[in-house]
């Protein structure tokens, strides 16, 4: 009897040991709140990649899991989540965040614990300009995106009097300043540059537009504000062309703005899915699994997870153990991948060597719009600098 | 530059008026509760919010079932108002009444309770909405009928400009004269001087009108949306209805009696607790309706939407003279216009250095200024009539 009990305990222990080799990849993005539409896409993209790879890891004796986290698009919550994640030894890497303003303070935490983070969506230059070994990103940068938008606005659309609004976040204000700089260089007149945290009532701002008579309005921020602003602008008879950055790249933008969205432009670092020939099979799988089409950052979430998975796989098949966080950080930086978004390789700072930028036009009030311009541009070689 | 300022004036005042009506309706809740309990009910901003959120839910749920947007709006107003009234009564029952029963004399205790109730309600609504939709930002759907835009006649705009200029000139002249008198050692302004001042400011206004006639009588592009008209009409009806209720009905008399002296009123056969419940019900209903109108105007509501309008409305109530119903309504209108003026003109006045985000600086600077001269508020705290 006693022997049998011992055996049972032993068997259970062995089972626990076999199952104990769990490797978790966490996604951190807003899953609740008004930016959830963008955040969920990151999570679902990464989820698909992880589920595809689970069988391979099982053969190697590991259990690969997804740990989705919600940062509520809020820097405080992001840092709190980061602090919790670094204490969980099973978590080996992060796919996230959505907002540059959240990614920067959170990645300070990851860096301290050498936990690798691969960003599928952050475009703020400071994310990689700090030159941390553990932080990489798959998308382009605002110091290319903003100027690209400005060049298109002034040269192609002939904008002369530009009114710029931003949301006072690291991301929104950053890209609005990049836009302003290039627009001024190209000889356009910037008749207004103002930040607002207002989410509902833009009347005072619109009255200013009435006075300044802009022919072009640029909004640096996310769709939840941008769409309301655009809607109220049109209601009050402001006819200026509207443009914004990748924060507007969501079907929710059109849903909120309604008919007002017609004719608007946005630049984005993650083009509509039909711009990526290799993503077709993935898109079908995605739609079948989750019941909705992949939008905006979904394919970048997918590729971010795949970069991590490839590095992990290489290490595990060679060393037969899970890598430490520092080892994985080093490996990810070296990894190249033929992903659905194209060739992925990182430079010395963790920027993607060559990223794509798109200008999209909403010809009808329907998402996604028509891509009117695609630019492939290498990451600018800005010097490393600490912030603050 | 000046032309732009003048040209925008009617639009700014109109937008300010619309916003002001929303503030006025919230301010009434503060002022009525203060009247009967001498308590600043800081949870009132969350009562406003629960009305706004309930209205949004009504719109979203019943949009398919009720095709007529006007009936839908009426339903949303009723449901939003009712939910807010229930929340207000519950807050009173569960948070304030037990304190009163225990004879708490320290006035800070109910105040802190009110702030606590406010935070509690914010997160409660967030929890409910989060469990229900996994999203606590709710949007009012848009309807063509409500968004139809009408152009107002230019003459109306011209009249508004002239009247405003007149008032502004008069206030400035009166103030300058007052300082001059104070500096020369005499106090006050005589009736004759006063008449001289308003005639002088009228002449100045007409002078501006003649010199700048191209702008004043030009195309002002003054437009108004159907939903803005609805907001003004509904809130005006509500304010008028409240005035009638307080002054012409038995309930109104009872409320005023409790406000004056609760103990004596109870000797006359009025149960103060019942009257206090009614006060919360009326104030809560008005706050809820204001929430629905706010949502209709600006489309986005969430559990934290009440904070800023709540603080503004409280300020409006103090500005008008807390405890005074007419004062609260007037204070709301004044504050709404000041805010819109600040938001629009500050950029021009500082040549772009201060954007719209600083709109409240101007509004609250003027507010501090008014209160320095009239600490009892514009209408004053009418003890005899306070409610």
Interface residues (C-beta under 8 A of the other chain):
Chain A: X31 X32 X33 X34 X36 X168 X192 X193 X194 X195 X196 X197 X198 X199 X200 X201 X203 X204 X205 X207 X208 X210 X211 X224 X228 X231 X232 X235 X236 X237 X256 X258
Chain B: X4 X7 X8 X11 X12 X15 X19 X130 X134 X135 X136 X137 X139 X142 X147 X149 X221 X223 X225 X294 X297 X298 X299 X300 X301 X302 X305 X339 X340 X342 X343 X344 X347 X348 X352 X355 X356 X357 X359
